[in-house]
């Protein structure tokens, strides 16, 4: 299942509802992704081709914005 910025925003909203925002003791650190160099080997079903730097940068910015839109208080 591809994880989009919409999915991430909904997940962060759920976390804020359950634990409060980052400034109030909720989740304060989010990882944007992990080792994109392995995507095409470990996740061939959703990412069959090697990553590009533009893809990682642009998707990372979208995900970061979705997190900050859902909870503007993480640092």
N, CA, C and O atoms as a MOPAC input file, in Angstrom:
PM7 MOZYME 1SCF
protein

 N      0.84700 1    -1.17200 1     0.00000 1
 C      0.00000 1     0.00000 1     0.00000 1
 C      0.89400 1     1.23700 1     0.00000 1
 O      1.66100 1     1.43100 1     0.94200 1
 N      0.81600 1     2.06200 1    -1.01100 1
 C      1.60300 1     3.30600 1    -1.00900 1
 C      1.12700 1     4.24200 1     0.10600 1
 O     -0.07300 1     4.39700 1     0.33300 1
 N      2.06800 1     4.84700 1     0.77900 1
 C      1.75800 1     5.79100 1     1.84900 1
 C      1.89800 1     7.20000 1     1.27900 1
 O      2.99700 1     7.64700 1     0.95400 1
 N      0.77700 1     7.88000 1     1.16700 1
 C      0.75700 1     9.23000 1     0.59900 1
 C      0.72800 1    10.27000 1     1.71500 1
 O      0.60000 1     9.93400 1     2.89200 1
 N      0.84700 1    11.52000 1     1.32800 1
 C      0.77900 1    12.59800 1     2.31700 1
 C     -0.60100 1    12.67400 1     2.97500 1
 O     -0.71600 1    13.09700 1     4.12600 1
 N     -1.64500 1    12.26600 1     2.25100 1
 C     -2.99800 1    12.24300 1     2.84400 1
 C     -3.05600 1    11.19900 1     3.95700 1
 O     -3.56800 1    11.46900 1     5.04300 1
 N     -2.53300 1    10.01500 1     3.68300 1
 C     -2.50600 1     8.96300 1     4.69400 1
 C     -1.71600 1     9.41700 1     5.92000 1
 O     -2.15800 1     9.22400 1     7.05200 1
 N     -0.54500 1    10.02100 1     5.69500 1
 C      0.30100 1    10.48700 1     6.79700 1
 C     -0.42300 1    11.55800 1     7.61200 1
 O     -0.39700 1    11.51900 1     8.84200 1
 N     -1.06700 1    12.51000 1     6.94100 1
 C     -1.81400 1    13.54500 1     7.65200 1
 C     -2.90400 1    12.95800 1     8.53000 1
 O     -3.08200 1    13.38400 1     9.67100 1
 N     -3.63500 1    11.98200 1     8.00500 1
 C     -4.68100 1    11.32100 1     8.79100 1
 C     -4.08400 1    10.56500 1     9.97900 1
 O     -4.65500 1    10.57300 1    11.07000 1
 N     -2.94200 1     9.91400 1     9.77300 1
 C     -2.29700 1     9.17400 1    10.85200 1
 C     -1.84100 1    10.12400 1    11.96400 1
 O     -2.03500 1     9.83500 1    13.14500 1
 N     -1.23900 1    11.24900 1    11.58900 1
 C     -0.78300 1    12.21000 1    12.59400 1
 C     -1.98200 1    12.80900 1    13.33900 1
 O     -1.91100 1    13.01600 1    14.55000 1
 N     -3.06400 1    13.08600 1    12.64000 1
 C     -4.27200 1    13.57900 1    13.31600 1
 C     -4.76200 1    12.55400 1    14.34300 1
 O     -5.15500 1    12.92600 1    15.44900 1
 N     -4.73900 1    11.26600 1    13.98200 1
 C     -5.12400 1    10.21900 1    14.92300 1
 C     -4.20800 1    10.24300 1    16.14600 1
 O     -4.68400 1    10.17400 1    17.27900 1
 N     -2.89800 1    10.33900 1    15.92300 1
 C     -1.95100 1    10.37000 1    17.03500 1
 C     -2.17800 1    11.57900 1    17.93400 1
 O     -2.09100 1    11.46800 1    19.15700 1
 N     -2.46900 1    12.73200 1    17.33800 1
 C     -2.73900 1    13.94400 1    18.12000 1
 C     -4.00500 1    13.75000 1    18.95800 1
 O     -4.03800 1    14.13700 1    20.12600 1
 N     -5.02900 1    13.16500 1    18.38100 1
 C     -6.26200 1    12.91900 1    19.13400 1
 C     -6.02400 1    11.95500 1    20.29100 1
 O     -6.59800 1    12.11200 1    21.36900 1
 N     -5.17100 1    10.95600 1    20.06000 1
 C     -4.93500 1     9.92800 1    21.07900 1
 C     -3.95400 1    10.38500 1    22.16200 1
 O     -4.16300 1    10.09400 1    23.34000 1
 N     -2.87700 1    11.10400 1    21.77600 1
 C     -1.80300 1    11.42300 1    22.71200 1
 C     -1.58600 1    12.91900 1    22.94700 1
 O     -0.77800 1    13.30100 1    23.79300 1
 N     -2.29600 1    13.76000 1    22.20800 1
 C     -2.06200 1    15.19900 1    22.28000 1
 C     -1.00000 1    15.61100 1    21.28100 1
 O     -0.33000 1    14.76700 1    20.68700 1
 N     -0.84800 1    16.92000 1    21.09800 1
 C      0.15100 1    17.37800 1    20.13400 1
 C      1.55000 1    17.26000 1    20.73700 1
 O      1.70100 1    16.98000 1    21.92600 1
 N      2.55500 1    17.47200 1    19.91800 1
 C      3.93700 1    17.31200 1    20.35700 1
 C      4.26500 1    18.23900 1    21.52400 1
 O      4.99600 1    17.85200 1    22.43700 1
 N      3.73600 1    19.44600 1    21.50000 1
 C      4.02000 1    20.41500 1    22.55900 1
 C      3.40100 1    20.00700 1    23.89500 1
 O      3.81200 1    20.49700 1    24.94700 1
 N      2.41900 1    19.11600 1    23.85300 1
 C      1.73000 1    18.67600 1    25.07600 1
 C      2.12700 1    17.26300 1    25.48800 1
 O      1.42200 1    16.62500 1    26.27000 1
 N      3.24000 1    16.77300 1    24.97200 1
 C      3.71200 1    15.44500 1    25.35800 1
 C      3.38200 1    14.33700 1    24.38400 1
 O      3.68700 1    13.17500 1    24.65100 1
 N      2.76600 1    14.66700 1    23.25500 1
 C      2.47400 1    13.65700 1    22.23800 1
 C      3.71700 1    13.32100 1    21.42700 1
 O      4.84000 1    13.59600 1    21.85100 1
 N      3.51100 1    12.73500 1    20.27800 1
 C      4.62800 1    12.33900 1    19.41600 1
 C      5.39300 1    13.59500 1    18.99400 1
 O      4.80300 1    14.54000 1    18.46900 1
 N      6.70000 1    13.59900 1    19.22600 1
 C      7.47000 1    14.80600 1    18.93500 1
 C      8.48200 1    14.63600 1    17.81000 1
 O      9.06200 1    15.61700 1    17.34500 1
 N      8.69800 1    13.39900 1    17.37000 1
 C      9.67500 1    13.14300 1    16.30500 1
 C      9.04100 1    12.20700 1    15.28300 1
 O      8.45500 1    11.18500 1    15.64200 1
 N      9.16200 1    12.56000 1    14.02400 1
 C      8.65600 1    11.73300 1    12.92500 1
 C      9.78900 1    11.44600 1    11.95300 1
 O     10.54100 1    12.35300 1    11.59400 1
 N      9.91900 1    10.20200 1    11.52700 1
 C     10.88000 1     9.82100 1    10.49700 1
 C     10.18000 1     9.92700 1     9.14500 1
 O      9.08000 1     9.40400 1     8.97000 1
 N     10.80600 1    10.59200 1     8.20500 1
 C     10.18500 1    10.75900 1     6.89600 1
 C     10.31400 1     9.51600 1     6.03300 1
 O      9.41800 1     9.22700 1     5.24000 1
 N     11.38800 1     8.78600 1     6.16500 1
 C     11.55000 1     7.53800 1     5.44100 1
 C     12.81300 1     6.85900 1     5.91400 1
 O     13.55700 1     7.39600 1     6.73500 1
 N     13.04400 1     5.69000 1     5.39500 1
 C     14.18000 1     4.91200 1     5.82900 1
 C     14.85300 1     4.24800 1     4.63800 1
 O     14.23100 1     3.46100 1     3.92500 1
 N     16.10500 1     4.56100 1     4.42500 1
 C     16.95400 1     3.91000 1     3.43800 1
 C     16.32300 1     3.72800 1     2.06500 1
 O     16.04500 1     2.59900 1     1.66100 1
 N     16.09400 1     4.81500 1     1.34400 1
 C     15.48400 1     4.68300 1     0.01300 1
 C     16.31900 1     3.86700 1    -0.97300 1
 O     15.80000 1     3.38900 1    -1.98200 1
 N     17.59400 1     3.71000 1    -0.68600 1
 C     18.42100 1     2.91400 1    -1.59800 1
 C     17.93600 1     1.46300 1    -1.68500 1
 O     18.23500 1     0.77500 1    -2.66100 1
 N     17.19800 1     0.99100 1    -0.68500 1
 C     16.69600 1    -0.38400 1    -0.66100 1
 C     15.27600 1    -0.51300 1    -1.20300 1
 O     14.79000 1    -1.63500 1    -1.34900 1
 N     14.59300 1     0.58400 1    -1.50600 1
 C     13.18200 1     0.52000 1    -1.89000 1
 C     12.90600 1    -0.47700 1    -3.00600 1
 O     11.99800 1    -1.30000 1    -2.89700 1
 N     13.68900 1    -0.40400 1    -4.07900 1
 C     13.40300 1    -1.26400 1    -5.23400 1
 C     13.75100 1    -2.72900 1    -4.97700 1
 O     13.31700 1    -3.59900 1    -5.73200 1
 N     14.51200 1    -3.01800 1    -3.94400 1
 C     14.83600 1    -4.40900 1    -3.60800 1
 C     13.86500 1    -4.98000 1    -2.57100 1
 O     13.43800 1    -6.12900 1    -2.68100 1
 N     13.52100 1    -4.17600 1    -1.57000 1
 C     12.66700 1    -4.66800 1    -0.47500 1
 C     11.18700 1    -4.41800 1    -0.68900 1
 O     10.35300 1    -5.11300 1    -0.11000 1
 N     10.85000 1    -3.43700 1    -1.51200 1
 C      9.44400 1    -3.06100 1    -1.70400 1
 C      9.10600 1    -3.00900 1    -3.19100 1
 O      8.51600 1    -2.04300 1    -3.67500 1
 N      9.48600 1    -4.04700 1    -3.89400 1
 C      9.27300 1    -4.08600 1    -5.34800 1
 C      7.81100 1    -3.92000 1    -5.73400 1
 O      7.50600 1    -3.41900 1    -6.81600 1
 N      6.90300 1    -4.34000 1    -4.85100 1
 C      5.47900 1    -4.24300 1    -5.17700 1
 C      5.00000 1    -2.79800 1    -5.24500 1
 O      4.07400 1    -2.50400 1    -6.00200 1
 N      5.59200 1    -1.89700 1    -4.48700 1
 C      5.16600 1    -0.49300 1    -4.52500 1
 C      6.21300 1     0.43100 1    -5.13400 1
 O      5.89600 1     1.55400 1    -5.52500 1
 N      7.47000 1    -0.03700 1    -5.22000 1
 C      8.52500 1     0.81000 1    -5.79800 1
 C      9.50900 1    -0.06800 1    -6.56600 1
 O     10.59400 1    -0.35900 1    -6.06400 1
 N      9.14500 1    -0.49800 1    -7.78500 1
 C      9.98400 1    -1.44200 1    -8.52400 1
 C     11.26100 1    -0.84800 1    -9.12000 1
 O     12.17400 1    -1.59800 1    -9.46600 1
 N     11.34700 1     0.45700 1    -9.24700 1
 C     12.52000 1     1.09100 1    -9.85600 1
 C     13.35500 1     1.79800 1    -8.79300 1
 O     12.82400 1     2.19200 1    -7.75500 1
 N     14.66900 1     1.96400 1    -9.04100 1
 C     15.49400 1     2.71100 1    -8.09200 1
 C     14.95100 1     4.13100 1    -7.88000 1
 O     14.34600 1     4.71700 1    -8.77700 1
 N     15.17600 1     4.66100 1    -6.69500 1
 C     14.72200 1     6.01000 1    -6.37600 1
 C     15.53100 1     7.06000 1    -7.13200 1
 O     16.62300 1     6.78800 1    -7.63100 1
 N     14.97500 1     8.25400 1    -7.20300 1
 C     15.72500 1     9.40500 1    -7.70100 1
 C     15.81700 1    10.41700 1    -6.56800 1
 O     14.97800 1    10.42900 1    -5.66800 1
 N     16.83100 1    11.25900 1    -6.61600 1
 C     16.98300 1    12.27700 1    -5.57300 1
 C     15.81100 1    13.24900 1    -5.56900 1
 O     15.34500 1    13.66300 1    -4.50700 1
 N     15.33400 1    13.61400 1    -6.76000 1
 C     14.16100 1    14.50000 1    -6.82300 1
 C     12.94900 1    13.85300 1    -6.17300 1
 O     12.19600 1    14.51900 1    -5.46300 1
 N     12.75400 1    12.56700 1    -6.40800 1
 C     11.62600 1    11.85100 1    -5.81900 1
 C     11.70800 1    11.86600 1    -4.29000 1
 O     10.72200 1    12.16400 1    -3.61600 1
 N     12.87800 1    11.54500 1    -3.75100 1
 C     13.03500 1    11.52100 1    -2.29600 1
 C     12.82500 1    12.91200 1    -1.71200 1
 O     12.14800 1    13.06300 1    -0.69500 1
 N     13.39600 1    13.91800 1    -2.34200 1
 C     13.24800 1    15.29000 1    -1.84600 1
 C     11.80800 1    15.75300 1    -1.92300 1
 O     11.26100 1    16.23600 1    -0.93100 1
 N     11.18400 1    15.61500 1    -3.08100 1
 C      9.80800 1    16.10200 1    -3.25800 1
 C      8.81700 1    15.35700 1    -2.37300 1
 O      7.94600 1    15.97600 1    -1.76200 1
 N      8.94100 1    14.03400 1    -2.29800 1
 C      8.04100 1    13.27200 1    -1.43600 1
 C      8.29600 1    13.58200 1     0.03700 1
 O      7.35700 1    13.66200 1     0.82800 1
 N      9.55500 1    13.75500 1     0.40000 1
 C      9.87400 1    14.12000 1     1.78100 1
 C      9.26700 1    15.45300 1     2.17800 1
 O      8.76800 1    15.60400 1     3.29300 1
 N      9.30900 1    16.41800 1     1.27100 1
 C      8.70100 1    17.72100 1     1.55400 1
 C      7.18200 1    17.60700 1     1.70200 1
 O      6.59300 1    18.25100 1     2.57000 1
 N      6.55100 1    16.79600 1     0.86100 1
 C      5.09500 1    16.59800 1     0.96400 1
 C      4.72500 1    15.95600 1     2.29700 1
 O      3.77200 1    16.37500 1     2.95400 1
 N      5.48300 1    14.94000 1     2.68700 1
 C      5.20600 1    14.23900 1     3.94100 1
 C      5.44600 1    15.17000 1     5.13300 1
 O      4.64400 1    15.20100 1     6.06600 1
 N      6.53200 1    15.91800 1     5.10500 1
 C      6.82000 1    16.85900 1     6.18900 1
 C      5.72000 1    17.90200 1     6.31500 1
 O      5.32200 1    18.24600 1     7.42800 1
 N      5.23100 1    18.40300 1     5.20700 1
 C      4.14600 1    19.38400 1     5.23900 1
 C      2.87300 1    18.76800 1     5.81300 1
 O      2.17400 1    19.41300 1     6.59500 1
 N      2.56500 1    17.52800 1     5.43400 1
 C      1.37400 1    16.85900 1     5.96300 1
 C      1.47500 1    16.69300 1     7.47800 1
 O      0.48600 1    16.86100 1     8.19100 1
 N      2.66300 1    16.36500 1     7.96400 1
 C      2.86800 1    16.24200 1     9.41400 1
 C      2.66100 1    17.58500 1    10.09100 1
 O      1.92700 1    17.67700 1    11.07500 1
 N      3.29700 1    18.62800 1     9.57600 1
 C      3.19300 1    19.96000 1    10.18300 1
 C      1.77700 1    20.52800 1    10.07000 1
 O      1.34700 1    21.27700 1    10.94700 1
 N      1.05500 1    20.19000 1     9.01900 1
 C     -0.33400 1    20.63600 1     8.89900 1
 C     -1.21300 1    19.96400 1     9.95800 1
 O     -2.12300 1    20.59200 1    10.49900 1
 N     -0.94400 1    18.69500 1    10.25200 1
 C     -1.72900 1    17.95100 1    11.23200 1
 C     -1.33800 1    18.30600 1    12.66400 1
 O     -2.18300 1    18.30100 1    13.55800 1
 N     -0.06500 1    18.61400 1    12.88400 1
 C      0.43400 1    19.02000 1    14.20000 1
 C      1.61400 1    19.96000 1    13.97900 1
 O      2.72100 1    19.49600 1    13.70600 1
 N      1.40500 1    21.25700 1    14.09100 1
 C      2.50300 1    22.19700 1    13.82900 1
 C      3.55700 1    22.26300 1    14.93000 1
 O      4.51200 1    23.02900 1    14.80200 1
 N      3.41900 1    21.49100 1    16.00400 1
 C      4.33100 1    21.66400 1    17.13400 1
 C      5.56400 1    20.76100 1    17.18400 1
 O      6.45200 1    21.05000 1    17.98700 1
 N      5.69400 1    19.67200 1    16.37900 1
 C      6.97100 1    18.93000 1    16.43400 1
 C      8.11800 1    19.79800 1    15.93600 1
 O      7.92100 1    20.69900 1    15.12100 1
 N      9.30600 1    19.51700 1    16.42900 1
 C     10.47900 1    20.31200 1    16.01600 1
 C     11.28700 1    19.58100 1    14.98500 1
 O     12.30600 1    20.09400 1    14.52200 1

